[in-house]
């Protein structure tokens, strides 16, 4: 029994990586970031967002403290232009020591 070999690229767009995404680019993409409610946390999150989205508007940031005020939820909305951009943004956020969770 032989195994079929992959065919050469025939211009079929079904292998286009954009077809694998449920996100249409560009689009406004909200990201929730949680961390300890301390000085510098919000600035760190917004600085990372600005690095990955030059059009990021810090005035759109939403803050939500936990019931005990120990943690702070920060919702940032970026203009997503590609999966690579979002992957790099998530990596930068999760690598920051002030960040506990990114959704």
C-alpha positions as CSV (number, residue, x, y, z in Angstrom):
1,X,0.0,0.0,0.0
2,X,1.4,3.4,-0.9
3,X,0.9,6.7,0.9
4,X,-0.3,9.5,-1.2
5,X,2.3,12.3,-1.7
6,X,1.3,15.9,-1.1
7,X,0.6,17.7,-4.4
8,X,2.6,20.7,-5.5
9,X,1.2,24.2,-4.7
10,X,-1.5,24.8,-7.3
11,X,-2.5,28.2,-6.0
12,X,-5.2,26.7,-3.8
13,X,-6.0,29.3,-1.2
14,X,-7.4,26.7,1.3
15,X,-3.8,26.5,2.7
16,X,-3.8,30.2,3.3
17,X,-3.0,30.7,7.0
18,X,-5.6,33.5,7.2
19,X,-8.3,30.9,6.5
20,X,-7.3,29.0,9.7
21,X,-8.3,32.0,11.8
22,X,-11.7,33.0,13.1
23,X,-10.5,36.6,13.3
24,X,-10.9,38.9,10.4
25,X,-7.9,41.3,10.1
26,X,-7.7,44.1,10.8
27,X,-10.1,44.2,13.8
28,X,-10.5,45.6,17.2
29,X,-9.5,42.9,19.6
30,X,-10.0,43.2,23.4
31,X,-7.5,41.5,25.7
32,X,-8.0,41.0,29.5
33,X,-4.9,41.2,31.6
34,X,-4.8,40.5,35.3
35,X,-2.2,41.2,37.9
36,X,-1.5,42.4,41.4
37,X,-3.0,45.9,41.9
38,X,0.3,47.8,42.3
39,X,1.9,50.9,41.0
40,X,3.3,50.5,37.5
41,X,1.1,47.6,36.5
42,X,-1.3,49.5,34.2
43,X,1.6,51.5,32.7
44,X,3.5,48.2,31.9
45,X,0.4,46.7,30.2
46,X,-0.3,49.8,28.1
47,X,3.4,50.2,27.2
48,X,3.4,46.6,25.9
49,X,0.2,47.2,24.0
50,X,1.7,50.4,22.4
51,X,4.8,48.4,21.3
52,X,2.6,45.9,19.4
53,X,-0.1,48.3,18.1
54,X,1.2,51.8,17.2
55,X,-2.5,53.0,17.0
56,X,-3.3,51.8,20.6
57,X,-5.4,54.3,22.4
58,X,-4.7,54.2,26.2
59,X,-7.9,56.2,26.8
60,X,-9.9,53.0,26.0
61,X,-8.4,51.0,28.8
62,X,-10.9,49.6,31.3
63,X,-9.9,48.8,34.9
64,X,-11.7,46.4,37.2
65,X,-10.3,45.8,40.7
66,X,-11.0,42.6,42.5
67,X,-13.5,42.6,45.4
68,X,-10.6,42.7,47.9
69,X,-8.7,45.2,45.8
70,X,-5.6,43.0,45.7
71,X,-5.8,42.3,42.0
72,X,-6.6,44.5,39.0
73,X,-8.2,43.5,35.7
74,X,-7.1,45.6,32.8
75,X,-8.9,45.4,29.4
76,X,-7.0,46.7,26.5
77,X,-8.3,46.9,23.0
78,X,-5.8,46.6,20.2
79,X,-6.1,46.8,16.4
80,X,-5.2,43.2,15.5
81,X,-3.5,43.1,12.1
82,X,-2.3,39.4,12.1
83,X,-2.0,36.3,14.1
84,X,1.7,36.9,14.5
85,X,1.1,40.3,16.0
86,X,-1.4,38.8,18.5
87,X,1.0,35.9,19.4
88,X,3.8,38.3,20.0
89,X,1.6,40.6,22.1
90,X,0.4,37.6,24.3
91,X,4.0,36.5,24.7
92,X,5.2,39.9,25.8
93,X,2.3,40.3,28.2
94,X,2.7,36.8,29.8
95,X,6.5,37.4,30.1
96,X,6.0,40.5,32.2
97,X,6.5,39.6,35.9
98,X,3.6,41.9,37.0
99,X,1.1,40.0,34.8
100,X,-0.6,36.9,36.3
101,X,-3.2,36.0,33.6
102,X,-3.9,37.0,30.0
103,X,-7.2,36.2,28.4
